Every structure is written in structure tokens, then in C-alpha cells.
Amino acid sequence: MNLESMFLKLIDTLIVWMVLYYIFKSLRKNVKMVLLFKGIIIVVILKIISSLLGLATINFLLDYVIEWGPIALIIIFQPEIF
């Protein structure tokens, strides 16, 4: 492993830690964001459970929620983002 590769891995790790730090920092200050984060976690858990149990219809609907959810959140929370 050369020095350049180690440096790139260090930079990569630092960027990930900075992103996580600012996410957790904003979660502490904003109650709405905590509720939103909990909702996302619940949707992901339901998606995993529906995949494991083979529930095709719920899995199909959750696929659409996961695909279009971020766009809907941007539209709904647009006044607070800008």
C-alpha cells in the first residue's frame, strides 16, 4: 500500500465523519428532522421485513416510497430548506 492510497483513504474517512457529524448535529437541534429520520428508519425496516417475508405488494409499494420519497420531501419542505 503506497502513501497516496493511504492518504486517499484518510480523506475518504474524514469526509464520511464530517457528513455524519453534521447530520447528527442537525438532528439534535431540530425536532421535525428527528421525526423525519425515525420515519425513514421505519420505512427501511418495513422494506427489509417485506423482502424477507416475500410480501410482494408491500414490497412494491415501499419501492415507490423509497424511490419518490426524497423528491416529495424536497417539495414538502422546500420553504424550510431555502
N, C-alpha and C positions, 0 to 999 in steps of 0.2 A: 504494500500500500504506500503510495507516494504522498508527499506533503500536500500537493494540490488536492488530491482526493479527500484527505483528512480535513482540509480547510473547507471544502465544499460541504462535507457532512456536518461540520460545526455550524456553518452559516445556515444550512437547512434546518438543523435542530433549533437554533436561536430564533429563526423566523416562526417556526411552529409554536415555540414557547411564548413569543410575543403575541401571536394571534390568540392563543388560549388565555393568556393573561388579560388581554383587553376584553375578551368575551366574558370571562368570569367577573371582571371589574364592572362591566356594564350590567351584568346580571344582579350584582349586589345592590346597585342603585335603583334599578327600575323594576317595579312590581309587575308591570304588564309584560316585560320581557321574561320574567320568571315563569309566568303563566303560559306564555307562548312556548318557552323551552320545554315545560312539562308536557304540553300538548304534542310537541314534535316527538318527544320520547315515547309517549303513549302510542302514537301512530306507528312509529318504528317497531315497538314491541308487538303491537297487533299484527303488523305485516309479517314479522318473523313467526308468530304463532300460527297465523293463517297459512303460511307456506309450509310449516311443519305438519299441520293437520290436513293439508290438501283442500282447503276451503277455497274453491275456485272463484266464486262470485265475490267474496270479501277480498280476496287477493287482487282480483281485477279492479275493484273499486279503490282499494288502497294504493294500487299502482298509479291511478289517476290523481289521487290526493297528493302522492309524493311527487309526481311529475309537475302538476299545475299549482300546487300549494305555494311554492315560493313566489310565483308571479302574482297569485291572489294576495299574498301578504304584502307585497310591494305596493299593489294597488290600494289595499285597505289602509295601510299605514303610511301612505305617501305624504300626508301633511306633517306627520311627526318625523319623517326621515329628512325632509328638506326644511 
